Amino acid sequence: CSRTLWQDELTHQGCGVCLRRTDAALAELAGPRGLYARLSTVRAPGTSGGGGRVSGSKNAPIPVRLAA
């Protein structure tokens, strides 16, 4: 945030506007009716939409050569 802090905000991580926005966003996530709780009704952990397994590797991929 580029807003100038008021004297009573100098010990805070952000201005009052940003703190209120952050509080509202966290409130939407938390609680029994929050977004996090509703997520469990839509998706189960470890499932995919297609039903098939996703293949992959535990190793990092080979870097792509950008210059030809």
N, C-alpha and C positions, 0 to 999 in steps of 0.2 A: 504494500500500500504506500502511496506517495503522499498521503494526507499528513499535514502537520498535526502532531499530537498536542492535546490540551495538557495543562499542568497536571491534572489528576489522572492522565493516561500515560504519563512518562514511565511508569513501572510496568505497563502492560506490553504484550507482544504486538498489539495492533491498535488501531483507532477504534472508537466506539462503534462505528458503522461496521467495520470488519468483524469485530467481536460479536455483534448481534447477528450478523449473517452466519458466522460459524456456529453460534449457539443454535440457531434455527436449523441449520443443516444437520447438526448432531442430534437434535431432537427428532428430526424426521427418521433417522436411522434407529434410534433407541426405542425401548419399550415393547410391550406385547403387541402393539399395533403398528410398530415402526416398519420401515422398509426391510430391515434385516430379518425381522420375524416373518414378514410376508414372503420373503425369498424362499423359505423352507417349504412353503405350500406350492411353489412353482417348480423347483428343481431339487432333486436329491443329490447329495454330494457324490461325485465320481460318475455321474451319468452324462451321456451326451444326447443331443437331439436326434441323431441319426440311428442310434441304437447300436452302432458298430464300435469297435475299439479303435482308438487312435494309435497308429504306430509311431514310433519315435526312437531316439537314441539318447543314451545318457551322456554321450560325448558331444563336444561342441562341433558344429558343422565346419567343413573346410572353408576357409575364407575365399570370397569371390575376388577374382583378379579384375580390378576396375580399369587399369591401363592395358590397352591391347598392344 
